[in-house]
Amino acid sequence: MQKLLKSLGPVCAVIGAQWGDEGKGKVIDLLSEHYDTVARACGGANAGHTIVVKGEKHIFHLLPSGALHPHTTVVIGSGLVLHLPTLCEEIRLLKEAGIDVLPRLFISEEAHIVFEFHKAIDVALEEERRKREGKGIGTTGRGIGPAYTDKAARDGTRMQSLKGDMLPILERHAERVRRLYGVTVDSEQELAALAPAQKLLKDRIVDTVRLVQDKLRQGKTILIEGAQASLLDLDHGTYPYVTSSQTTSAGALQGLGIAPRVLTACIGVAKAYCTRVGEGEFLTEETGETGDRLRKRGGEYGSTTGRPRRCGWLSIPDLRRAVMINGFTHWNITKLDVLDEEAQIPVCTEIASDGKAVWKKLPGWKTSTVGITDFLKLPKEAQQYLQFIEKETGVPASLVGTGPGREQMIVK
């Protein structure tokens, strides 16, 4: 581990390389023990990270996964949109589990608020798209897109407003939202939803850009937690079936107010196969018995929505693109053990001129890898599978997940 940490340096980002749900939370949790600060940069409560520690499951939507470590400073950056009842509930549940995150939590005054009416707009827009086009985007209905829309239109409400009277702000929103979307804003409901957050969080809302810069000047180390994943990026993802924020390493730095030259390493997280939630292209998808088998073995159901994930095989072209736009220095390949029962493992190596996948079939290992923590103790075929990914992408697989637990990780 010490050799890996030395190679990562003081400012490391962890970024999803596929369509999300790669298991970023586990590696962030593992590394956070060795970092002074863990920072969430962008996205909202549509993200879901599941950590299993000593058999107990913790699901995070807004708090960084590294918040479980009592020594870490926890930062929620400017790039997020925050549904405050969800955030307060996460803080409460952690406290019940014996982890008091509030005294070490700092929330950007520039982050935006997701109101209840944003969720109503989200549902209405998705329904309108389904009627118009026959299918929707596949949003989580959490109001993330409409909140970012307001932000881009310069009609959003920042967290700094929570320190004052919210009623005039809500009354301003009410007329605009009714006129644009035909959605009614219930000001009393909104105020009731905000009241606990105003009481709990008002002293935790600060200038996080200055906070992070002060820590850098003090020589503190920072672990940056990306949200969603590269193929869902608003600019570089499979548009229009993308999220509403920038999900790359550059987007994470923007969301925290950190200059690009400060980043010392970037870990790309990819499953040993691939999954996707919602609509959009998925060239390597398996829709029959094979997809069902991967879903069952991988427990592929959304931690935010509970929706079954679409499952398929690894795509090397997608990983290469993620390397290009993020500058990955290390891979964390997760859920290797899900492939334990496969006799052969197809991998897409290229995309032909007709848009179809070009396949290479690698030998499976047909034996359990669960809990293995030494690369050399993996079956030969599993080692070769990882080495194939390294060769094809030019990035070393420095971390390999062999089960859901915090300790079930190969570090090499």
PyMOL commands that set and color helices and strands:
alter all, ss='L'
color gray80, all
select helices_A, chain A and resi 2-8+24-32+65-68+84-96+102-104+116-133+144-152+159-163+167-181+187-204+208-217+230-232+249-256+260-262+289-298+316-326+336-339+375-377+380-393
alter helices_A, ss='H'
color red, helices_A
select strands_A, chain A and resi 11-16+37-43+49-53+56-60+73-82+105-108+112-113+205-206+222-225+265-271+274-276+310-312+314-315+330-334+344-351+357-363+397-401+409-411
alter strands_A, ss='S'
color yellow, strands_A
deselect
rebuild
show_as cartoon
